[in-house]
């Protein structure tokens, strides 16, 4: 219970109740939104983290005995097969056993090590290799590589979702490429655009960040207690351990940071976090623009059977998906900003304050992933209100003031801007008053004819081409 009073006996009872149901979990990512982030949740779960540690430890034994010289006796074919069988056998029971061991050791990586020893002890031909479990490693070597693997896979999951959004935005920008729109700068009527071109702006911004994110590779260290490869060098000083461990890390498609303290510096994580932040901010910008377009009736929201917009106003259809997306992206931003700020700092050769922070990386990814999903839902419910958009633009002839002064300048009028400013600024301009201004200008008939043909609805530049590019 939160906020209520209870005695010590009831506290003890609460401590031994059955695992909480979804609706009892504290994080909305784990209850309300659980089904929407399954792939990310599985990737960043405690169970998958321990599974990754487990696999790294076993792969290290195989690597030592296969690639690291005479001091590491080669595994027999049967012994290697048994070790690989252990590696493949990780399941829910394994995850629970590791947590049971950790309850005694109070050390997560050591619990994985002890579990592997237990499993190896079941095979007579593996007992003589038990001393190689976690050989010459510090727990941070295993954790560093484990989190790099989790981040590597998270990027794939995240980009896959982002690609769905990009495909949708690209489709809409092309479909709506020629639909005229009154643009607004500072909230005021400005040179016209098209709905498709304005959607294309967001598409291109996101493409750039996605391309940057794809190039970012998580880094890991494997250099021991303070990053100097002490124990590996002691085991065989003739081996180039930087090169050797780099080869091992490459098996996981992870780059090595060879110059570290006890921890990898996490600058790579900060780069990823900052990139996710930029993606979040672009999406927040998109959400807010969609919200305003809906409020101004440029977009209509499709009706969904059974959906309620207000508990008291039956007529309402709200842009709730864009609002939900904005909120979740903001939460992700807060976390990503903290990750980038916190994880890049550690006292001397290390402190442990990064450990609990790293465990929350999935939460930052999760809120951003959820924000993308909600934005997609919002986009699936909108359709352009073509008549409203055209009417609004058609009623704003003052947007052609830009064209007037440009044509005058083409004919050499240096004070064209000032002259048109005096005729249009703060004035209510309609078709007749616009034509009156054009006919009163001291310019060639050719230029007048060009301006007479212009309307707010056709003064669109190359917006259509840009939207389809």
C-alpha positions, -999 to 999 in steps of 0.1 A, spaced: 0 0 0 12 35 -8 2 63 16 -17 41 41 -7 30 76 -1 -7 83 15 -26 112 48 -46 109 29 -79 106 10 -67 75 43 -53 61 58 -88 64 27 -103 47 31 -77 19 67 -88 14 58 -124 6 27 -119 -16 26 -134 -51 43 -115 -79 24 -84 -88 -2 -84 -116 3 -60 -145 -21 -34 -131 -2 -34 -98 32 -25 -112 44 10 -106 56 19 -141 30 25 -169 56 9 -193 51 -23 -173 13 -22 -170 -7 2 -192 16 2 -221 32 -32 -216 19 -48 -249 31 -18 -270 68 -22 -260 72 -60 -258 103 -62 -280 122 -35 -261 110 -48 -227 123 -83 -235 156 -69 -247 163 -48 -217 148 -72 -191 169 -84 -161 165 -119 -175 180 -110 -209 208 -90 -192 217 -121 -172 214 -143 -203 237 -120 -222 263 -121 -193 259 -159 -192 266 -163 -229 296 -139 -228 312 -158 -199 308 -191 -218 321 -177 -251 351 -163 -232 360 -198 -220 357 -212 -256 378 -182 -269 405 -186 -243 409 -223 -251 408 -218 -288 428 -186 -295 449 -177 -265 479 -200 -265 494 -229 -246 485 -217 -211 449 -225 -219 443 -262 -226 421 -268 -257 386 -281 -251 380 -316 -264 352 -318 -290 329 -334 -265 337 -308 -238 331 -280 -262 297 -295 -273 287 -298 -236 296 -262 -230 277 -251 -260 247 -272 -248 249 -253 -215 249 -220 -234 218 -230 -254 199 -242 -223 193 -208 -207 156 -205 -198 133 -190 -171 145 -216 -146 181 -205 -152 171 -168 -147 154 -176 -114 184 -197 -102 207 -168 -109 185 -144 -89 184 -169 -60 222 -171 -60 224 -132 -62 202 -130 -31 232 -145 -12 261 -130 -31 246 -95 -35 266 -94 -67 249 -99 -101 278 -109 -122 292 -132 -95 259 -149 -94 261 -157 -131 296 -170 -126 285 -194 -98 255 -206 -119 278 -215 -148 301 -234 -124 270 -253 -112 261 -262 -148 296 -272 -157 298 -294 -126 272 -316 -142 297 -327 -168 328 -346 -158 347 -334 -188 341 -297 -179 351 -298 -143 388 -292 -151 378 -260 -170 358 -244 -142 388 -222 -132 384 -204 -166 349 -191 -157 353 -154 -154 391 -158 -160 411 -125 -158 379 -104 -160 364 -78 -138 326 -77 -136 326 -44 -155 342 -62 -185 312 -85 -186 287 -57 -179 302 -33 -204 300 -59 -232 265 -70 -220 250 -35 -221 267 -29 -255 249 -60 -268 216 -48 -254 221 -14 -269 231 -29 -302 198 -49 -304 178 -20 -290 189 2 -319 177 -24 -343 143 -26 -326 140 12 -323 150 19 -359 125 -7 -372 97 12 -355 111 46 -367 112 32 -402 74 25 -400 68 62 -391 91 74 -419 73 53 -444 40 68 -433 52 104 -434 68 99 -468 35 84 -481 15 113 -467 39 139 -480 35 126 -515 -3 121 -513 -8 156 -500 20 172 -520 -3 196 -539 -29 204 -512 -25 242 -506 -19 254 -471 -17 289 -455 17 289 -438 21 308 -406 53 324 -393 50 339 -358 15 327 -360 7 351 -388 -3 345 -424 28 338 -445 38 327 -480 17 296 -489 29 260 -488 13 226 -492 4 201 -466 26 175 -481 57 197 -482 53 205 -445 50 168 -437 81 163 -458 101 186 -435 96 162 -406 104 132 -427 137 146 -438 147 157 -403 140 122 -390 158 105 -418 190 124 -410 189 114 -373 181 78 -382 211 77 -404 233 91 -376 218 66 -351 225 36 -374 262 46 -376 266 48 -338 281 16 -324 280 8 -287 315 4 -272 328 -20 -246 360 -25 -226 377 -58 -217 408 -47 -200 404 -58 -164 402 -41 -130 416 -7 -140 418 -11 -178 455 -22 -179 450 -58 -189 470 -68 -157 458 -104 -153 458 -112 -190 493 -99 -194 503 -119 -163 489 -150 -178 509 -147 -210 530 -116 -216 538 -127 -252 502 -122 -264 489 -89 -277 458 -88 -254 444 -56 -268 443 -72 -303 431 -105 -289 402 -90 -268 392 -68 -297 388 -100 -318 366 -114 -290 344 -83 -288 340 -82 -326 322 -116 -323 294 -96 -307 296 -68 -333 307 -44 -306 336 -20 -309 364 -21 -283 375 9 -263 410 -2 -253 419 29 -232 397 29 -201 396 29 -164 377 1 -147 346 12 -167 341 20 -203 336 58 -205 300 56 -218 306 84 -243 291 62 -269 259 58 -248 258 96 -245 260 100 -282 231 75 -287 211 93 -259 216 127 -275 205 113 -309 173 98 -294 167 132 -278 169 149 -312 145 124 -326 122 130 -297 123 167 -302 115 165 -339 85 143 -330 73 167 -303 75 194 -329 54 173 -353 29 164 -326 24 201 -317 20 211 -353 -6 184 -359 -24 195 -327 -26 231 -340 -36 220 -375 -64 200 -359 -74 229 -337 -76 251 -368 -97 225 -387 -70 220 -413 -71 183 -404 -102 164 -394 -100 134 -370 -116 102 -381 -143 89 -358 -137 57 -340 -167 36 -329 -170 36 -291 -143 61 -284 -151 89 -260 -136 124 -262 -149 139 -230 -168 126 -200 -192 155 -202 -191 169 -237 -204 142 -261 -194 161 -293 -156 160 -287 -131 141 -308 -97 148 -293 -61 146 -307 -52 123 -277 -26 103 -296 -5 133 -304 -8 145 -268 1 111 -255 31 110 -278 43 144 -267 41 134 -230 60 102 -235 87 117 -256 92 143 -229 97 116 -204 122 100 -227 140 133 -231 144 137 -194 160 103 -190 182 105 -221 195 139 -210 203 124 -176 220 94 -191 242 115 -213 250 138 -184 255 112 -156 272 83 -173 301 102 -188 313 111 -153 329 87 -128 351 94 -98 387 84 -104 390 49 -118 353 42 -111 324 45 -87 292 24 -88 267 52 -94 265 43 -131 253 8 -123 217 16 -113 215 42 -141 225 17 -168 196 -5 -156 172 22 -167 184 26 -203 154 5 -215 130 30 -198 144 59 -218 142 39 -250 107 26 -240 91 60 -236 105 72 -270 94 40 -287 59 45 -272 60 81 -284 66 70 -319 38 44 -317 13 71 -304 23 95 -331 17 68 -357 -18 62 -342 -25 99 -344 -14 101 -380 -36 72 -389 -67 91 -377 -62 124 -395 -74 135 -430 -69 169 -446 -99 192 -444 -93 203 -480 -121 229 -482 -112 246 -449 -75 247 -459 -83 262 -493 -109 287 -480 -84 299 -453 -57 304 -479 -80 320 -504 -91 346 -479 -56 358 -473 -45 377 -504 -20 397 -484 4 367 -487 10 379 -523 27 410 -510 60 391 -511 54 385 -548 45 421 -555 78 435 -541 99 408 -557 85 415 -592 91 452 -587 127 446 -576 132 425 -608 124 457 -627 149 477 -607 128 493 -580 151 495 -549 123 508 -526 98 481 -537 96 466 -502 88 499 -486 62 508 -512 43 474 -509 47 476 -471 28 509 -471 0 494 -493 -5 461 -474 8 461 -439 -21 458 -415 -46 461 -443 -74 437 -452 -65 426 -487 -90 407 -510 -89 399 -546 -102 433 -558 -78 453 -536 -49 431 -547 -57 436 -584 -61 473 -577 -26 474 -562 -12 455 -592 -28 478 -618 -15 508 -599 22 497 -600 45 514 -624 58 482 -640 57 465 -674 25 449 -687 44 416 -688 51 418 -650 15 429 -644 1 400 -662 24 376 -642 10 391 -609 -26 392 -621 -24 354 -627 -12 348 -592 -37 338 -564 -30 326 -529 -39 291 -541 -13 289 -569 15 309 -553 32 277 -540 67 278 -554 80 243 -558 64 229 -527 48 201 -547 82 190 -561 98 192 -527 71 171 -511 75 144 -537 113 144 -537 
